[in-house]
């Protein structure tokens, strides 16, 4: 096995893109084994700046004009198309920082999970970091709890709406916790996930993670929320404008499909996946496990529009 990590990274007008690339390389124990797939949705190509990086040979770069992109799911589908047989997949956002040796930490955690599952996925919401005087600062968690992802109580399933918001809740434990939801900003697993669970380019933003989680589960993949994520996320500060969101700004009216249309189309598609005929082909459900088994495991019954608690209130 080649031990290479395919780093899928879709960026939209993000000034932190080059920071993320450089920090990943600088902090990796084996930087030579990283392969980046960068989908840069931007007004102008940054290919020359990419080529000037000392590790440019490890970057597969695709520039997309902002008026041509169709959203995050479409962009991540494009990133997946740059996969070339790497042993591992790491999907992250384009505004992240890393602990020293982060790559070996993830490989080790994945190896340990192989004793519990043939197809484990590590995923949860990473803790935050902040830029202070031009440098990243974060607080390393103590490792006594796992962030478990559960449906937000304010977004119940309804006859017309199956898009759920998820929140992270602490669970006191010393082991990775089986989960029912994927956080798209941090996914680590075997690289053949890309071939088995390809990103649905017809989704937009909301529902992206639900599609991944259910399609992965029904194909025999098992989600685990890890004790420690050695990668940190730059979250948007409260009460700041969403100027770099795909559906904001004048460019939205220049696209073939507006953000509002793409949102409605994605909602209809997710409803069909989870409550209708399941969608045909690669973007539909798998045949290893059923949607009914997912409901029994997760407490989320899409067809009955019910959300239960499989942890019986054990979350703190």
MODAZI-V848604 format. One record per pair of residues at least 24 apart in sequence whose C-alpha atoms are under 6 Angstrom apart, sorted by the first residue. I is the first residue (numbers start at 1). GAP is how many residues later the second one is. Records with the same first field share a line. If there is no record, write none. Layout:
BEGIN
I=GAP ; GAP
END
This chain:
BEGIN
2=85
3=84
4=29 ; 30 ; 82 ; 83
5=29 ; 81 ; 83 ; 84
6=29 ; 30 ; 80 ; 82 ; 83
7=28 ; 29 ; 30 ; 83 ; 84
8=29 ; 71 ; 83
9=28 ; 29 ; 83 ; 84 ; 85
10=28 ; 29 ; 65 ; 66
11=29 ; 30 ; 83
12=29
13=29
16=79
17=77
20=75 ; 76
27=73 ; 74
28=73 ; 74 ; 75
29=72
35=24
36=24
37=42
39=24 ; 40
41=24 ; 25
42=24
67=184 ; 187 ; 188
71=133
73=128 ; 130 ; 131
74=127
77=122 ; 124
86=105
87=103 ; 104
88=101 ; 102 ; 103
89=99 ; 100 ; 101 ; 102
90=97 ; 98
91=95 ; 96
92=93 ; 94
93=92
95=139
96=136 ; 137
97=134 ; 135
98=133
99=131
102=128
119=102
120=101 ; 102 ; 103
121=67 ; 68 ; 101 ; 102 ; 103
122=65 ; 66 ; 102 ; 103
123=59 ; 60 ; 63 ; 64 ; 102
124=59 ; 101
125=58
126=106 ; 107
127=105
128=104 ; 105 ; 106
129=103 ; 104 ; 105
143=84
144=28
145=25 ; 26 ; 27 ; 28
146=24 ; 25 ; 81
157=148
163=44
170=145 ; 146
171=144 ; 145
176=48 ; 49 ; 50 ; 51
177=47 ; 48
178=45 ; 46
179=44 ; 45
180=118
181=32
182=27 ; 31
200=83
203=63
204=58 ; 62
215=70
218=68 ; 70 ; 71 ; 72
219=67 ; 69
220=68
275=28
END
